Amino acid sequence: MSETRQDKIIRVDMTDGQILVEPMPEPWRKLGGRALSARILFEECDPTCDPLGPGNILVLAPGVLAGTSAPTSGRLSVGGKSPLTGGIKEANVGGNPGQDLMKLGYRVVIVTGQSADSEARFALEIDAEGVRVKSVNEHRRKWNYALIEDLKEVYSKTTSFISIGPAGELKLAGASVACTDADQERHPARHAGRGGLGAVMGAKGLKYVSVDPGRSPVRKPVEAKDWNALSKKFSREFINGPGKEPFPKWGTSVLVEEADSIYTLPYKNRVECRSPDVQTLDGMRIVESFETRGGGMHNCLKGCIVRCSNVVMDEHGEYKTSGLEFETLALLGSNCGLAHWEDVADLDRLCDDVGLDTIETGAAIAVYMDAGEMEWGDAAGAKALLHEIAEGTEVGREIGNGAAAVGRARKHHRVPVVKGQAIPAWDPRPIKSVGVTYCTSPMGADHTAGLVVELGQPHEEAVATSQDAQIMNAVVDSSGFCQFLMPNLDEVRTFYSYFLGEEISRDEIAEQGWQCLEDEWAFNRAAGLGDVDDLMPDCMKEDEIGPQKLVWDVLPELVEKIYTKPAVFRDELFSMRPS
C-alpha cells in the first residue's frame, strides 16, 4: 500500500471561512516541512504582499516522516512572509501537532485570506470527522497557558493545539506560534519563535488550531522490514552514542559555560561575549534544582528519544516552564546583564505565555537597556516590559516588534540584526561559518539554518562549511527529524527510501536541500531583498571581543559565493550532522 494513498492538504480561506480538502499534488509528494512550505510560498504567495495583509499565506507543514515510527520525527514547520524580515520565513517546532496532523493524513494546512472584522477570533478544528472553522471570540487576548487550560476542558485528551498569545493578536513582529507538548498537561511550551509568524496567524484572525488524531494509527512505510531494522539500529546507536549526553541529562542549557569559554555568550548587547555571571546562569543549576524541587528532563513530542527538554519548577515545587534552553539563557539572561537563571526562567514563562520569541525579545530588551532606557540586569523591569507587551502599550509594542524596532525608535547605534532579525547567541566574530549563514540564509540571522561551531576556520572554508550546513539543515527541517537527533543526509535519504519504496540517491537528497534554498532566495529577491541585506551590522565589524580582538571581517564578495551551486556536492555534506 502506498503511503500517499490518503495524503491530503487542507486549504482554509479566512475571508469567508471556506475549507477545501484536496489530494496532495504529485509534484509535492516528496516534500514536507520547510521544503514544502518554501515551495507553496514560492508558487502561491505574492512576495510583495503585506505580511499582515490578506495576501500572505500561513503554512503549517509537518515533515515528510512525521506520524511514522521513525524516532523523533514529528516536527512541524510554520511558514509565511515574515513581518520581521520582509522575506520568507520557516520556524521549526516540536510538540505533538505535527505528528497528529500526519496521523490524520494531512500533509499541510494552507491558510489564506483575512477576516474583514479585525477583532474576530476563530479556531480551526481538525479531527477524524473533518475540518471546521468556528468563532471563538470568548478567547480573545487570552495568554497561551490560560487558553490551553480552558481548551482542555472542551476537547479530548488526545487533542494537541497550535495557538497564539496576545502578542500574535496584536500583530507584533516578535510574536511566536505555540504548540502543546507531549506531557499529559499539554503545556504550550514549544514555540515556532523566529520571524514573527505569530503575527501572521493573528492577522488571519486565527487564535488556535486543534488537532485530534483520536485512534489514528502511525503512517506505514512501503518497505516495512528494512524500515523497522533501520529505525531500531539508528535509535540504538543514538542512545548509546551522542544520546548519552548532554541532551537527556541536561539539555542545551548546560552549553552556557562552554559558550562563555569561546567568547560566544553575548553580554550587555554583545559589547562582550563573556559574562561574569556564567556560574549562576549555567543550566547545571537547573539540573541541580531537580533534586529538591522536582522537574526533570522530558520529550516534547511522542516518539522522541532525545529528551532534551527540561521541566523547571519553582521553589514551591510548582511547574514554571519547560524547554528553558541555551539561547534563552543567553539572550534574555547574559545579553541583558541578568545574573541568575531563575529570573530567566520567569522571563521564559512570560514569553511562552504572551507568545514571543525569546531570542528576539532578549535582543530587543538589550538594545533598550543599551540605549539607556533601563539599567543592565534589571530583572523586574524586564518582566514588567513583557506585561506591557501583552497590554499593547507604546513601549510594549516597541519591544514586541523586535530589536530593530527598538533601535529605530531609540536611534541607537548598536543593533545586532541581519535582515531585521536578531542575531542568536552563537556569535559570528569567533565562528565565521555561522556568520556567513546569518548573512546569506533566507531566514536572516538564524542559527538553526546552519550552525557549525568551529573556531579559527579560514574564510574560504567557513563559506563552504556554511553552504553545506544550510543544505543539510534545509533537508533535516523538511524531514520532520529534530536537529538534535543529528541525522546526516545519508541516514535521511535511507529513511526516505524505505518509507517511499524507491531509492533516494545522494544527489536527489542534496538537490532537495538546494532547491529549498533556491525557492527561498528567489522569494526574497522578488520581495525586494538584495545584497545590502546580506551585510553584517557595523557593530559586529567594530566592537572587538576576546583577547584576539575579534570582529566580523569576512569580505562580502566572499560571502556571496554561498549562492553558487557546487558543480559536485562535497562528500563532507553527506556525513555532516546538525550541531
Secondary structure, 3 states (H helix, E strand, C coil): CCCCCCCEEEEEECCCCEEEEEECCHHHCCCCHHHHHHHHHHHHCCCCCCCCCCCCCEEEEECCCCCCCCCCCCCEEEEEECCCCCCEEEEEECCCHHHHHHHCCEEEEEEECCCCCCCCCEEEEEECCEEEEEECHHHCCCCHHHHHHHHHCCCCCCCEEEECCHHHHCCCCCECEEECCCCCCCCCCEEECCCCHHHHHHHCCEEEEEEECCCCCCCCCCCHHHHHHHHHHHHHHHHHCCCCCCHHHHCHHHHHHHHHHCCCCCECCCCECCCCCHHHHCCHHHHHHHHHHCCEEECCCCCCCCCCEEEEECCCCCEEEECCCHHHHHHHHHHHCCCCHHHHHHHHHHHHHHCECHHHHHHHHHHHHHCCCCCCCCHHHHHHHHHHHHHCCHHHHHHHCCHHHHHHHHCCCCCCEECCEECCCCCCCCCHHHHHHHHHCCCCCCHHHCCCCCCCCCHHHHHHHHHHHHHHHHHHHHHCCCHHHCCCHHHHHHHHHHHHCCCCCHHHHHHHHHHHHHHHHHHHHHHCCCHHHHCCCHHHHHCCECCCCECCCCCHHHHHHHHCCCCCCCHHHHHCCCC
